[in-house]
Amino acid sequence: MPNRRNPDGLSTPSVARREADRPDVSVVIACHNAAHTVSETLDSLLDQTFQNWEAVCVDDGSTDGTAKILQRFAACDSRFHVLRLAHAGQPAAKNAGLRQGHAPLAMILDADDVAYPDALETLLRVSTAAGHRAVVAPGYELLTASGRSLGVRRYPEAPEFTVDALLPGNRLSPMALVPTTLLGADPFDETLPRCIDWNVWLRLAHEGAACITIPRSLFGYRLHKASLSHNADRMIECVRRVLDRWTPHTRRPERLSDVPARLACRYGAIAMASGDEEAVWRYVAALPGAETVAADEAPALAAGICGSLQFVRGAMGETWRHHGDEWLYCVEPWLRESPWSNVADDILDALRAIPRDLHAELDLASLDALLRRRPECRRLVIYGLGRNGARLLDRLRRDCRRKNLELLTADDFADETAFAIHGLSREDPRRWSSWPKNTLAVVTPNDNRALCRTLACAGGRENRDFLILGPARPAACVTPREGCAVR
């Protein structure tokens, strides 16, 4: 992101004019003593490819230079509005900001988040494809406390937007784009100092709202070092209140018996990594049923521990990929003294089984080799927009070594929303009567037989014109022959 800060450390953005009298998106930013990060957050809005937004910046009783920075942005660009409050906490500040918004769609940013340049454009495109009737939740990338990228991306998981699916933990990012008619008045519970986003998603799910998740990282999310164990104590109290509030609304409560243990383990790991190894006992006491764990629940607990350690250690620049052995060394004695000591070995085995490079499941060495053999190729069609295809696209778009490639998408069954997520030109290989010039294709679904037959019918040859990045299947391809039908 361009650095436009002046020697005083304050941003000096250029004046911009709204494209319309009414903005399409209201971005609400609650700020409390955020002078060291908020300029970067607001600069990231100015860098957006989509410009018809407004930013309601709520100064929640800051005592540092936050107010001065916000006023500087507002003086330079009329899209920034500043609202000053006595310190009342994030829920109240966010509610106040939403009340000041004028757009039909709202998004919440923290004062240390960073929006990547096409974030608003992508969110709005997907929301439009869905008729502005759904929550649109993007992925995000983790940043260190100093703002450096960790290269660790988290994609939202909401296979079902239901209370049952969301109660095991918040799977959505807080930077979601939401129609204001869905949010309603004052959606954030001001009696709940933490878990406020999770509580909103549970309410919307209970009310029957729809949700679309975007398997792309559109934001940077900064991790923090300070007071993590203290925050975990406050968080677990809020977790208990959210569970008490929404558990009566589950449809299959018997399937959620492991939720207390998952949450106690997750926040216990945060506290342990912050130096409070006894906290987990407090959390088990706070969440009835958390002490009972079966061996088959070990993978879920391991995933929670890994994510929690990343939350703490990432602020210092550590990742599971490079520091996993150190993390395991720290967590083993804690687990053996924890309430789940009877399944400690199962949890540790599950932790060791977690891939070290969680975000490079697809080996691109074969693609790079093919591109070297076919330097004339300038078009790359990603065939299949499932999890593999979406993550491959996200990775390719971030890799400057492949910037000369025109990326295109294809999928035999995806709807318009799936294509809107990626915002790339759409191809349909079933309509190719011959192989397009200067084109390569990458097949990503695990079950790839039908796609390979389609490409072979168009004259494509495996490992020359197209590549399979998912597991190859026997007899997946057919030899091109005369009369092969094009659908």
C-alpha positions as CSV (number, residue, x, y, z in Angstrom):
1,M,0.0,0.0,0.0
2,P,1.4,3.4,-0.8
3,N,2.8,5.3,2.1
4,R,1.4,8.8,2.0
5,R,2.3,10.0,5.5
6,N,4.0,13.3,6.1
7,P,6.9,13.8,8.5
8,D,4.5,14.4,11.4
9,G,3.1,10.9,10.9
10,L,-0.3,12.3,9.8
11,S,-1.9,11.3,6.5
12,T,-2.6,14.0,3.9
13,P,-5.1,12.5,1.5
14,S,-6.1,14.3,-1.7
15,V,-9.6,15.7,-2.0
16,A,-12.1,13.4,-3.6
17,R,-15.7,14.1,-4.7
18,R,-18.6,11.7,-4.2
19,E,-19.8,10.0,-7.4
20,A,-23.4,10.4,-6.2
21,D,-25.3,12.3,-3.6
22,R,-25.9,9.2,-1.6
23,P,-23.0,6.8,-0.9
24,D,-23.5,3.1,-1.6
25,V,-21.6,1.9,1.5
26,S,-21.2,3.4,4.9
27,V,-17.9,2.3,6.5
28,V,-18.1,2.7,10.3
29,I,-14.7,2.9,12.1
30,A,-14.7,3.0,16.0
31,C,-11.5,4.6,17.2
32,H,-10.1,4.7,20.7
33,N,-6.5,5.8,21.2
34,A,-5.6,4.6,17.7
35,A,-3.3,7.3,16.6
36,H,-0.5,4.9,15.6
37,T,-2.7,2.8,13.2
38,V,-5.8,4.8,12.1
39,S,-4.0,6.8,9.3
40,E,-3.2,3.5,7.6
41,T,-6.8,2.3,7.9
42,L,-8.2,5.6,6.4
43,D,-5.5,5.6,3.7
44,S,-6.7,2.2,2.7
45,L,-10.1,3.5,2.0
46,L,-8.7,6.3,-0.2
47,D,-6.9,3.6,-2.2
48,Q,-10.2,1.7,-3.0
49,T,-11.0,1.0,-6.7
50,F,-14.6,1.7,-5.7
51,Q,-15.0,5.3,-4.5
52,N,-18.7,5.9,-3.7
53,W,-18.4,5.4,0.0
54,E,-18.6,7.4,3.2
55,A,-16.6,6.8,6.4
56,V,-18.2,7.5,9.7
57,C,-15.2,7.8,12.1
58,V,-16.3,7.6,15.8
59,D,-13.7,8.9,18.2
60,D,-14.6,6.9,21.4
61,G,-13.1,9.3,23.9
62,S,-9.5,9.1,22.7
63,T,-6.8,10.8,24.8
64,D,-4.0,10.6,22.2
65,G,-3.7,12.2,18.8
66,T,-6.6,10.2,17.2
67,A,-9.0,13.1,17.1
68,K,-6.5,15.3,15.3
69,I,-5.8,12.7,12.6
70,L,-9.6,12.1,12.0
71,Q,-10.1,15.9,11.6
72,R,-7.3,16.1,9.2
73,F,-8.9,13.4,6.9
74,A,-12.3,15.1,7.2
75,A,-10.9,18.5,6.3
76,C,-9.3,17.0,3.1
77,D,-12.1,14.7,2.0
78,S,-15.8,15.3,2.5
79,R,-16.5,11.5,2.6
80,F,-15.0,11.3,6.0
81,H,-17.3,12.3,8.9
82,V,-16.1,12.5,12.5
83,L,-18.3,11.9,15.5
84,R,-16.8,12.4,19.0
85,L,-18.2,10.6,22.1
86,A,-17.2,10.2,25.7
87,H,-15.6,6.9,26.1
88,A,-18.4,4.3,26.0
89,G,-16.8,1.2,24.4
90,Q,-16.9,-0.4,21.0
91,P,-20.5,-1.5,20.9
92,A,-21.8,2.0,21.7
93,A,-19.4,3.6,19.3
94,K,-20.3,1.3,16.4
95,N,-24.0,1.8,17.0
96,A,-23.6,5.6,17.1
97,G,-21.6,5.4,13.8
98,L,-24.3,3.3,12.1
99,R,-27.0,5.8,13.2
100,Q,-25.0,8.5,11.3
101,G,-24.6,6.4,8.1
102,H,-26.6,7.3,4.9
103,A,-26.0,4.2,2.8
104,P,-28.1,1.1,2.3
105,L,-25.1,-1.1,3.0
106,A,-22.8,-1.0,6.0
107,M,-19.4,-2.3,6.9
108,I,-17.5,-2.2,10.2
109,L,-13.8,-1.6,10.3
110,D,-11.6,-1.5,13.4
111,A,-9.1,1.4,13.5
112,D,-6.2,-0.9,12.8
113,D,-7.7,-2.9,9.9
114,V,-6.5,-2.4,6.4
115,A,-8.8,-2.7,3.4
116,Y,-7.0,-4.1,0.2
117,P,-7.7,-2.0,-2.9
118,D,-10.5,-4.0,-4.4
119,A,-12.2,-4.9,-1.1
120,L,-15.3,-2.6,-1.4
121,E,-15.6,-3.3,-5.1
122,T,-15.7,-7.1,-4.6
123,L,-18.0,-6.9,-1.6
124,L,-20.5,-4.7,-3.4
125,R,-20.3,-6.8,-6.6
126,V,-21.2,-9.9,-4.7
127,S,-23.9,-8.1,-2.7
128,T,-25.4,-6.8,-5.9
129,A,-25.5,-10.3,-7.5
130,A,-27.4,-11.5,-4.4
131,G,-29.9,-8.6,-4.6
132,H,-28.5,-6.9,-1.5
133,R,-30.3,-9.4,0.7
134,A,-27.4,-11.2,2.3
135,V,-24.5,-10.8,4.7
136,V,-21.3,-10.9,2.5
137,A,-18.3,-12.0,4.6
138,P,-14.8,-11.9,3.2
139,G,-11.5,-13.5,4.1
140,Y,-8.6,-11.6,5.7
141,E,-4.9,-11.8,6.1
142,L,-3.2,-11.7,9.5
143,L,-0.7,-8.9,10.2
144,T,1.8,-8.5,13.0
145,A,1.4,-5.8,15.7
146,S,3.6,-3.6,13.5
147,G,1.4,-4.2,10.5
148,R,3.7,-6.6,8.6
149,S,2.0,-9.4,6.7
150,L,2.3,-12.9,8.2
151,G,1.2,-14.5,4.9
152,V,-1.5,-16.3,6.9
153,R,-5.0,-16.0,5.5
154,R,-8.2,-16.9,7.1
155,Y,-11.3,-17.6,5.0
156,P,-14.8,-17.5,6.5
157,E,-16.6,-20.7,7.0
158,A,-20.3,-20.7,7.1
159,P,-21.6,-23.8,5.3
160,E,-24.9,-23.1,7.0
161,F,-25.8,-19.7,8.3
162,T,-27.7,-21.1,11.3
163,V,-27.4,-20.8,15.0
164,D,-26.2,-24.5,15.2
165,A,-23.4,-23.8,12.7
166,L,-22.3,-20.5,14.4
167,L,-22.6,-21.5,18.0
168,P,-19.2,-23.4,18.2
169,G,-17.5,-20.1,17.5
170,N,-17.5,-17.0,15.3
171,R,-16.6,-18.2,11.8
172,L,-17.1,-14.8,10.0
173,S,-14.9,-11.8,9.8
174,P,-16.2,-8.5,11.4
175,M,-15.5,-6.7,8.1
176,A,-18.7,-8.1,6.4
177,L,-20.9,-6.0,4.2
178,V,-24.5,-6.1,5.5
179,P,-27.7,-4.4,4.3
180,T,-28.7,-1.9,7.0
181,T,-32.3,-3.3,6.9
182,L,-30.9,-6.6,8.2
183,L,-28.8,-5.0,10.9
184,G,-31.7,-2.9,12.3
185,A,-31.3,-0.2,14.9
186,D,-28.4,-0.5,17.3
187,P,-27.4,-4.1,16.4
188,F,-24.5,-4.3,18.8
189,D,-25.3,-5.2,22.4
190,E,-23.9,-2.4,24.5
191,T,-24.0,-4.6,27.6
192,L,-21.6,-7.1,25.9
193,P,-18.0,-5.7,25.8
194,R,-16.7,-8.6,23.7
195,C,-18.2,-11.1,21.2
196,I,-20.3,-8.4,19.7
197,D,-19.9,-9.5,16.1
198,W,-20.6,-13.1,16.9
199,N,-23.8,-12.1,18.7
200,V,-25.0,-10.1,15.7
201,W,-24.3,-13.0,13.3
202,L,-26.2,-15.4,15.6
203,R,-29.2,-13.0,15.7
204,L,-29.3,-12.7,11.9
205,A,-29.0,-16.4,11.5
206,H,-31.8,-16.9,13.9
207,E,-33.9,-14.5,11.9
208,G,-33.3,-16.4,8.7
209,A,-30.8,-14.1,7.0
210,A,-28.6,-15.4,4.2
211,C,-24.9,-15.3,4.1
212,I,-22.3,-15.4,1.3
213,T,-18.7,-16.1,2.1
214,I,-15.8,-14.9,-0.1
215,P,-12.8,-17.2,-0.2
216,R,-10.4,-14.3,-0.8
217,S,-8.4,-12.2,1.6
218,L,-9.7,-8.6,1.2
219,F,-8.5,-7.1,4.5
220,G,-5.5,-7.1,6.7
221,Y,-6.3,-7.9,10.4
222,R,-3.7,-6.7,12.9
223,L,-2.8,-8.9,15.9
224,H,-1.9,-7.4,19.3
225,K,0.4,-8.3,22.1
226,A,-1.0,-6.4,24.9
227,S,-3.2,-7.8,27.7
228,L,-4.2,-11.0,25.8
229,S,-4.7,-13.2,28.9
230,H,-6.8,-10.4,30.5
231,N,-8.8,-10.1,27.3
232,A,-9.3,-13.9,27.3
233,D,-10.8,-13.6,30.8
234,R,-13.2,-10.9,29.7
235,M,-13.9,-12.9,26.5
236,I,-14.9,-16.1,28.3
237,E,-17.4,-14.3,30.4
238,C,-19.0,-12.9,27.2
239,V,-18.8,-16.3,25.6
240,R,-20.8,-17.7,28.5
241,R,-23.4,-15.0,28.1
242,V,-23.7,-15.6,24.3
243,L,-24.0,-19.4,24.8
244,D,-26.7,-18.9,27.4
245,R,-28.6,-16.5,25.1
246,W,-28.5,-18.7,21.9
247,T,-28.2,-22.3,23.0
248,P,-32.0,-22.5,23.6
249,H,-32.5,-21.6,19.9
250,T,-30.5,-24.6,18.5
251,R,-32.3,-27.2,16.5
252,R,-29.9,-30.1,17.3
253,P,-28.5,-29.4,20.8
254,E,-27.2,-33.0,21.1
255,R,-24.7,-32.2,18.3
256,L,-23.3,-29.2,20.2
257,S,-22.2,-31.0,23.4
258,D,-18.5,-30.3,22.7
259,V,-19.0,-26.5,22.3
260,P,-18.1,-25.6,25.9
261,A,-14.8,-27.6,25.7
262,R,-13.9,-26.2,22.3
263,L,-14.3,-22.6,23.6
264,A,-12.6,-23.2,26.9
265,C,-9.7,-24.8,25.1
266,R,-9.5,-22.0,22.6
267,Y,-9.3,-19.2,25.1
268,G,-7.3,-21.2,27.5
269,A,-4.7,-21.6,24.8
270,I,-4.7,-17.8,24.4
271,A,-4.2,-17.2,28.1
272,M,-1.5,-20.0,28.3
273,A,0.5,-18.4,25.4
274,S,0.2,-15.1,27.2
275,G,1.7,-16.5,30.4
276,D,-1.4,-17.5,32.4
277,E,-1.3,-21.3,32.4
278,E,-4.0,-21.7,35.1
279,A,-6.7,-19.8,33.2
280,V,-8.1,-22.9,31.5
281,W,-9.4,-24.1,34.9
282,R,-11.3,-20.9,35.3
283,Y,-12.8,-21.2,31.9
284,V,-13.9,-24.8,32.4
285,A,-15.6,-23.7,35.6
286,A,-17.3,-20.9,33.7
287,L,-18.6,-23.2,31.0
288,P,-20.4,-26.2,32.4
289,G,-19.6,-29.4,30.5
290,A,-16.3,-28.1,29.2
291,E,-14.3,-30.7,31.2
292,T,-15.8,-33.7,29.3
293,V,-14.0,-34.5,26.1
294,A,-14.0,-37.6,23.9
295,A,-11.0,-38.7,21.9
296,D,-12.9,-38.1,18.6
297,E,-13.1,-34.4,19.5
298,A,-9.3,-34.1,19.5
299,P,-9.0,-32.7,15.9
300,A,-11.5,-29.9,16.7
301,L,-9.6,-29.0,19.9
302,A,-6.3,-29.1,18.1
303,A,-7.5,-26.7,15.4
304,G,-8.7,-24.3,18.1
305,I,-5.4,-24.4,19.9
306,C,-3.4,-23.9,16.7
307,G,-5.6,-20.9,15.8
308,S,-5.3,-19.4,19.3
309,L,-1.6,-19.8,19.3
310,Q,-1.4,-18.0,16.0
311,F,-3.5,-15.2,17.4
312,V,-1.0,-14.6,20.2
313,R,2.3,-15.5,18.5
314,G,1.4,-13.8,15.3
315,A,1.6,-10.4,16.9
316,M,5.3,-11.1,17.4
317,G,5.8,-12.3,13.8
318,E,5.6,-16.1,14.5
319,T,3.6,-18.6,12.3
320,W,2.7,-22.2,12.6
321,R,4.8,-22.9,9.5
322,H,8.0,-21.7,11.0
323,H,7.5,-22.0,14.8
324,G,5.2,-25.0,15.1
325,D,7.8,-27.1,17.0
326,E,8.3,-24.3,19.6
327,W,4.5,-24.0,20.0
328,L,4.1,-27.7,20.5
329,Y,6.9,-27.7,23.1
330,C,5.0,-25.0,25.0
331,V,1.6,-26.6,24.7
332,E,2.4,-30.2,25.7
333,P,3.0,-29.7,29.4
334,W,0.0,-27.4,29.5
335,L,-2.3,-30.0,27.9
336,R,-1.0,-32.7,30.3
337,E,-2.0,-30.6,33.3
338,S,-5.2,-29.3,31.7
339,P,-8.7,-30.7,32.3
340,W,-8.3,-32.7,29.1
341,S,-5.2,-34.6,30.2
342,N,-6.9,-38.0,29.4
343,V,-7.0,-37.1,25.7
344,A,-3.7,-35.0,25.6
345,D,-2.0,-37.5,23.4
346,D,-4.8,-37.5,20.9
347,I,-4.8,-33.7,20.8
348,L,-1.1,-33.6,20.4
349,D,-1.2,-36.1,17.5
350,A,-3.9,-34.0,15.9
351,L,-1.7,-30.9,16.3
352,R,1.2,-32.6,14.7
353,A,-1.0,-33.6,11.8
354,I,-1.9,-30.0,10.9
355,P,0.0,-29.0,7.8
356,R,2.7,-26.5,8.5
357,D,1.9,-24.5,5.4
358,L,-1.9,-24.2,5.9
359,H,-2.3,-21.8,2.9
360,A,-0.4,-23.6,0.2
361,E,-2.3,-26.8,-0.2
362,L,-1.7,-26.8,-4.0
363,D,1.8,-27.3,-5.2
364,L,2.4,-24.9,-8.0
365,A,5.7,-26.3,-9.1
366,S,4.0,-28.2,-12.0
367,L,2.2,-25.0,-13.1
368,D,5.5,-23.0,-13.1
369,A,7.2,-25.7,-15.1
370,L,4.4,-25.7,-17.7
371,L,4.5,-21.9,-18.0
372,R,8.3,-22.1,-18.6
373,R,7.7,-24.7,-21.4
374,R,4.9,-22.5,-22.9
375,P,6.1,-18.9,-22.6
376,E,3.8,-17.8,-25.3
377,C,0.7,-18.5,-23.2
378,R,-0.8,-15.4,-21.6
379,R,-4.3,-16.7,-20.6
380,L,-4.8,-19.0,-17.6
381,V,-8.3,-20.5,-17.1
382,I,-9.0,-21.8,-13.6
383,Y,-11.6,-24.5,-14.2
384,G,-13.6,-25.1,-11.0
385,L,-14.5,-22.5,-8.4
386,G,-14.7,-24.7,-5.3
387,R,-12.3,-24.4,-2.4
388,N,-9.2,-25.4,-4.4
389,G,-10.0,-23.1,-7.2
390,A,-10.8,-20.1,-5.0
391,R,-7.6,-20.5,-3.0
392,L,-5.5,-20.9,-6.1
393,L,-7.0,-17.7,-7.5
394,D,-6.3,-15.8,-4.3
395,R,-2.7,-17.1,-4.4
396,L,-2.1,-16.3,-8.1
397,R,-3.5,-12.8,-7.7
398,R,-1.0,-12.1,-5.0
399,D,2.1,-13.5,-6.8
400,C,3.9,-10.8,-8.7
401,R,5.8,-13.4,-10.7
402,R,2.7,-14.2,-12.6
403,K,1.3,-10.7,-13.1
404,N,1.7,-11.1,-16.9
405,L,-1.0,-13.8,-17.0
406,E,-4.7,-12.9,-17.7
407,L,-6.7,-14.9,-15.2
408,L,-10.1,-16.3,-16.3
409,T,-12.6,-18.5,-14.5
410,A,-14.8,-21.4,-15.5
411,D,-17.2,-23.7,-13.7
412,D,-19.9,-25.9,-15.1
413,F,-22.3,-25.4,-12.2
414,A,-21.5,-22.2,-10.4
415,D,-24.1,-19.4,-10.3
416,E,-23.4,-15.7,-11.0
417,T,-22.6,-15.0,-7.4
418,A,-19.6,-17.4,-7.5
419,F,-18.2,-15.6,-10.5
420,A,-18.9,-12.2,-9.0
421,I,-16.7,-13.1,-6.0
422,H,-13.7,-13.2,-8.2
423,G,-14.6,-10.5,-10.7
424,L,-12.7,-12.1,-13.6
425,S,-13.8,-12.9,-17.1
426,R,-15.8,-16.0,-17.5
427,E,-15.1,-18.8,-19.9
428,D,-17.1,-21.9,-20.8
429,P,-14.8,-24.7,-22.1
430,R,-17.9,-26.8,-23.1
431,R,-18.4,-24.3,-25.9
432,W,-14.8,-24.4,-27.2
433,S,-14.8,-25.9,-30.7
434,S,-11.0,-25.8,-30.7
435,W,-8.3,-25.0,-28.2
436,P,-8.0,-21.2,-27.7
437,K,-4.8,-19.6,-28.7
438,N,-2.2,-18.8,-26.0
439,T,-4.4,-20.5,-23.4
440,L,-3.6,-22.8,-20.5
441,A,-6.2,-24.3,-18.2
442,V,-5.9,-25.6,-14.6
443,V,-8.4,-28.2,-13.4
444,T,-8.9,-27.8,-9.6
445,P,-11.8,-30.1,-8.4
446,N,-10.8,-33.4,-6.8
447,D,-13.3,-35.2,-9.0
448,N,-12.0,-33.9,-12.3
449,R,-13.1,-36.6,-14.9
450,A,-15.9,-34.7,-16.6
451,L,-13.8,-31.5,-16.8
452,C,-10.8,-33.3,-18.3
453,R,-13.1,-34.9,-20.9
454,T,-14.4,-31.4,-21.8
455,L,-10.9,-30.0,-22.3
456,A,-9.8,-33.0,-24.3
457,C,-12.8,-32.7,-26.6
458,A,-11.7,-29.1,-27.3
459,G,-8.3,-30.4,-28.4
460,G,-6.4,-30.0,-25.1
461,R,-3.6,-32.3,-24.0
462,E,-2.9,-32.9,-20.4
463,N,0.4,-31.5,-19.2
464,R,0.7,-29.3,-22.3
465,D,-2.6,-27.4,-22.6
466,F,-4.1,-28.2,-19.3
467,L,-2.9,-29.3,-15.9
468,I,-4.6,-31.1,-13.0
469,L,-3.9,-29.7,-9.6
470,G,-6.4,-31.8,-7.8
471,P,-5.7,-35.6,-7.4
472,A,-5.7,-37.3,-10.7
473,R,-8.4,-40.0,-11.3
474,P,-8.0,-43.1,-13.4
475,A,-9.3,-42.7,-16.9
476,A,-10.0,-39.1,-16.3
477,C,-9.1,-38.0,-19.8
478,V,-10.1,-39.1,-23.3
479,T,-8.2,-38.8,-26.5
480,P,-9.4,-36.0,-28.8
481,R,-11.4,-37.5,-31.6
482,E,-13.5,-36.5,-34.6
483,G,-17.1,-35.9,-33.7
484,C,-16.5,-35.3,-30.0
485,A,-19.6,-33.3,-29.0
486,V,-19.3,-29.7,-27.7
487,R,-22.1,-28.9,-25.3
